[in-house]
């Protein structure tokens, strides 16, 4: 064995030790990536039902808003109808009542003067 063979063996052993030294962090990094992948799967599995439930809740809320809109529209129409009816009754009954009140006032004054 000459010096070149010994240097070759030393270089081969050193390279083997370097590969072994670098393999440990690579294996650990692989485990970390596997754990991260599993965590992402779990988060996705738990998040999708929540998103579906939120979408269903929003749809139900929109349906209720539509119903409330119909009720408020009906209430507005009723309010307008009551206002129109009040104006009609006031115009129909108010004028004759004022005339009757004026006539009764004039009649009382006339009877007081005559008495």
PyMOL commands that set and color helices and strands:
alter all, ss='L'
color gray80, all
select helices_A, chain A and resi 3-114
alter helices_A, ss='H'
color red, helices_A
deselect
rebuild
show_as cartoon
